[in-house]
Amino acid sequence: MAQAFAMEIPKWILVTLNNLYEVEKKLALHGDTGNATRNVEKMKDVFAEMGVFYEDPMGQEFRETRTDLDATISGSGTENLVVVEVIKPIIRGGEAAFSKVVQKGIVVVESKEGNKE
């Protein structure tokens, strides 16, 4: 059985991972003519080797019982909520299968009925 993740994550790692997530979002939105995504992936791999990684909850279902997200509800509906905007990703420590939430994701959720996609 895997051991619990007991290492305290320094603030500089959290700040770096949050910024790395923002860079990755901007590259996806605006394109990657200089192939910077390759460098982002290399940095993510180094952090994963250290046992720290982030998860993008965009598009995932949201329920009030979910403990890895702090959500703000957008629109009038409160049924069938999905994540429509990610302000900060979920940062986890440990191995992917047995990880612990180090930083809750901060998101905006909206009812599927209210979502015009």
KEBAVO-255953 format. One record per residue (C-alpha): residue in three letters; residue number from 1; y, x, z. Coordinates in Angstrom, 2 decimals, decimal comma, always signed. Each point is the difference from the previous one (the first is absolute). Example, Ala and Ser with C-alpha at 12.3 -4.5 7.8 and 13.67 -1.06 7.14 Angstrom:
KEBAVO-255953
gudo rest: ALA nr: 1 y: -4,50 x: +12,30 z: +7,80
gudo rest: SER nr: 2 y: +3,44 x: +1,37 z: -0,66
//
This chain:
KEBAVO-255953
gudo rest: MET nr: 1 y: +0,00 x: +0,00 z: +0,00
gudo rest: ALA nr: 2 y: +3,48 x: +1,26 z: -0,83
gudo rest: GLN nr: 3 y: +2,33 x: +1,09 z: +2,77
gudo rest: ALA nr: 4 y: +3,21 x: -1,87 z: +0,68
gudo rest: PHE nr: 5 y: +3,13 x: +1,52 z: -1,49
gudo rest: ALA nr: 6 y: +1,77 x: +1,58 z: +2,98
gudo rest: MET nr: 7 y: +2,58 x: +2,28 z: -1,64
gudo rest: GLU nr: 8 y: +3,66 x: -0,90 z: +0,46
gudo rest: ILE nr: 9 y: +1,71 x: -0,04 z: -3,39
gudo rest: PRO nr: 10 y: +3,26 x: +1,96 z: -0,04
gudo rest: LYS nr: 11 y: +3,09 x: -1,88 z: -1,18
gudo rest: TRP nr: 12 y: +0,53 x: +2,39 z: -2,92
gudo rest: ILE nr: 13 y: -3,38 x: -1,04 z: -1,46
gudo rest: LEU nr: 14 y: +0,88 x: -3,69 z: +0,27
gudo rest: VAL nr: 15 y: +3,40 x: +0,59 z: -1,61
gudo rest: THR nr: 16 y: -1,59 x: +2,06 z: -2,78
gudo rest: LEU nr: 17 y: -2,69 x: -2,61 z: -0,72
gudo rest: ASN nr: 18 y: +2,57 x: -2,82 z: -0,04
gudo rest: ASN nr: 19 y: +2,11 x: +1,96 z: -2,48
gudo rest: LEU nr: 20 y: -3,03 x: +0,92 z: -2,08
gudo rest: TYR nr: 21 y: -0,83 x: -3,71 z: -0,22
gudo rest: GLU nr: 22 y: +3,56 x: -0,73 z: -1,18
gudo rest: VAL nr: 23 y: -0,24 x: +2,71 z: -2,67
gudo rest: GLU nr: 24 y: -3,31 x: -1,44 z: -1,18
gudo rest: LYS nr: 25 y: +1,55 x: -3,52 z: -0,23
gudo rest: LYS nr: 26 y: +2,97 x: +1,32 z: -1,98
gudo rest: LEU nr: 27 y: -2,24 x: +1,90 z: -2,41
gudo rest: ALA nr: 28 y: -2,04 x: -3,15 z: -0,62
gudo rest: LEU nr: 29 y: +3,17 x: -2,04 z: -0,54
gudo rest: HIS nr: 30 y: +2,00 x: +2,42 z: -2,16
gudo rest: GLY nr: 31 y: -2,74 x: +1,97 z: -1,72
gudo rest: ASP nr: 32 y: -1,20 x: +3,55 z: +0,39
gudo rest: THR nr: 33 y: +1,19 x: +2,08 z: -2,94
gudo rest: GLY nr: 34 y: -0,36 x: +3,26 z: +1,93
gudo rest: ASN nr: 35 y: -3,52 x: -0,78 z: +1,32
gudo rest: ALA nr: 36 y: +1,18 x: +0,11 z: +3,63
gudo rest: THR nr: 37 y: -2,76 x: -2,46 z: +0,95
gudo rest: ARG nr: 38 y: -2,42 x: +2,92 z: -0,17
gudo rest: ASN nr: 39 y: +2,03 x: +1,82 z: +2,66
gudo rest: VAL nr: 40 y: +0,22 x: -3,12 z: +2,17
gudo rest: GLU nr: 41 y: -3,81 x: -0,34 z: -0,16
gudo rest: LYS nr: 42 y: -0,44 x: +3,66 z: +1,00
gudo rest: MET nr: 43 y: +2,26 x: -0,52 z: +3,04
gudo rest: LYS nr: 44 y: -1,87 x: -3,17 z: +0,96
gudo rest: ASP nr: 45 y: -3,28 x: +1,93 z: -0,22
gudo rest: VAL nr: 46 y: +1,31 x: +2,69 z: +2,37
gudo rest: PHE nr: 47 y: +1,03 x: -2,63 z: +2,56
gudo rest: ALA nr: 48 y: -3,38 x: -1,75 z: -0,39
gudo rest: GLU nr: 49 y: -1,74 x: +3,32 z: +0,75
gudo rest: MET nr: 50 y: +2,06 x: +0,09 z: +3,20
gudo rest: GLY nr: 51 y: -1,28 x: -3,50 z: +0,79
gudo rest: VAL nr: 52 y: +3,20 x: -1,94 z: -0,74
gudo rest: PHE nr: 53 y: +0,55 x: -2,37 z: -2,92
gudo rest: TYR nr: 54 y: +1,96 x: -3,09 z: -0,96
gudo rest: GLU nr: 55 y: -1,06 x: -3,37 z: -1,33
gudo rest: ASP nr: 56 y: +2,12 x: -2,19 z: -2,26
gudo rest: PRO nr: 57 y: -0,49 x: -3,66 z: +1,01
gudo rest: MET nr: 58 y: +1,89 x: -1,42 z: -3,03
gudo rest: GLY nr: 59 y: -1,62 x: -3,22 z: -1,21
gudo rest: GLN nr: 60 y: -2,36 x: -0,25 z: +2,96
gudo rest: GLU nr: 61 y: -0,51 x: -3,24 z: +1,89
gudo rest: PHE nr: 62 y: +1,88 x: -0,30 z: +3,29
gudo rest: ARG nr: 63 y: -1,10 x: -1,90 z: +3,10
gudo rest: GLU nr: 64 y: +1,73 x: -0,07 z: +3,38
gudo rest: THR nr: 65 y: -3,06 x: +1,63 z: +1,56
gudo rest: ARG nr: 66 y: +0,47 x: +3,12 z: -2,09
gudo rest: THR nr: 67 y: +0,94 x: +2,84 z: +2,35
gudo rest: ASP nr: 68 y: +0,77 x: +2,74 z: -2,53
gudo rest: LEU nr: 69 y: +3,12 x: -1,69 z: -1,43
gudo rest: ASP nr: 70 y: +3,38 x: -1,15 z: +1,30
gudo rest: ALA nr: 71 y: +1,09 x: -2,73 z: -2,39
gudo rest: THR nr: 72 y: +3,09 x: -1,99 z: -0,82
gudo rest: ILE nr: 73 y: -0,66 x: -3,33 z: -1,72
gudo rest: SER nr: 74 y: +2,09 x: -0,67 z: -3,11
gudo rest: GLY nr: 75 y: +0,46 x: -3,53 z: -1,31
gudo rest: SER nr: 76 y: -0,90 x: -3,29 z: +1,61
gudo rest: GLY nr: 77 y: -3,80 x: -0,03 z: -0,20
gudo rest: THR nr: 78 y: -2,21 x: +1,47 z: +2,73
gudo rest: GLU nr: 79 y: -3,44 x: -0,69 z: -1,55
gudo rest: ASN nr: 80 y: -1,98 x: +2,42 z: -2,19
gudo rest: LEU nr: 81 y: +2,33 x: +2,93 z: +0,67
gudo rest: VAL nr: 82 y: -0,18 x: +3,19 z: -2,07
gudo rest: VAL nr: 83 y: +1,90 x: +3,28 z: +0,22
gudo rest: VAL nr: 84 y: +2,77 x: +0,01 z: -2,62
gudo rest: GLU nr: 85 y: +2,00 x: +3,05 z: +1,16
gudo rest: VAL nr: 86 y: -0,97 x: +3,11 z: +1,94
gudo rest: ILE nr: 87 y: +2,78 x: +1,67 z: +1,96
gudo rest: LYS nr: 88 y: -2,32 x: +2,48 z: +1,76
gudo rest: PRO nr: 89 y: -3,68 x: +0,54 z: -0,71
gudo rest: ILE nr: 90 y: -2,79 x: -0,10 z: +2,56
gudo rest: ILE nr: 91 y: -0,67 x: +3,56 z: +1,17
gudo rest: ARG nr: 92 y: -3,48 x: +0,68 z: +1,34
gudo rest: GLY nr: 93 y: -1,66 x: +2,92 z: +1,72
gudo rest: GLY nr: 94 y: -3,64 x: +1,00 z: -0,25
gudo rest: GLU nr: 95 y: -2,52 x: -0,54 z: -2,76
gudo rest: ALA nr: 96 y: +0,57 x: -2,95 z: -2,32
gudo rest: ALA nr: 97 y: -3,00 x: -1,95 z: +1,31
gudo rest: PHE nr: 98 y: +0,83 x: +0,63 z: +3,68
gudo rest: SER nr: 99 y: +3,77 x: +0,30 z: +0,09
gudo rest: LYS nr: 100 y: +2,56 x: -1,05 z: +2,59
gudo rest: VAL nr: 101 y: +3,43 x: -1,41 z: -0,78
gudo rest: VAL nr: 102 y: +2,64 x: +2,61 z: +0,81
gudo rest: GLN nr: 103 y: +2,93 x: -1,96 z: -1,48
gudo rest: LYS nr: 104 y: -0,01 x: -3,70 z: -0,73
gudo rest: GLY nr: 105 y: +1,09 x: -0,99 z: -3,47
gudo rest: ILE nr: 106 y: +3,31 x: -1,83 z: -0,25
gudo rest: VAL nr: 107 y: -0,17 x: -2,68 z: -2,66
gudo rest: VAL nr: 108 y: +1,48 x: -3,20 z: -1,38
gudo rest: VAL nr: 109 y: -2,47 x: -2,81 z: -0,59
gudo rest: GLU nr: 110 y: +0,33 x: -3,19 z: -1,97
gudo rest: SER nr: 111 y: -2,13 x: -3,09 z: -0,60
gudo rest: LYS nr: 112 y: -2,08 x: +0,20 z: -3,20
gudo rest: GLU nr: 113 y: +1,43 x: -3,41 z: -0,89
gudo rest: GLY nr: 114 y: +3,55 x: +1,39 z: +0,35
gudo rest: ASN nr: 115 y: -0,83 x: +3,10 z: -2,04
gudo rest: LYS nr: 116 y: +0,94 x: -0,48 z: -3,66
gudo rest: GLU nr: 117 y: -2,49 x: +2,56 z: -1,38
//
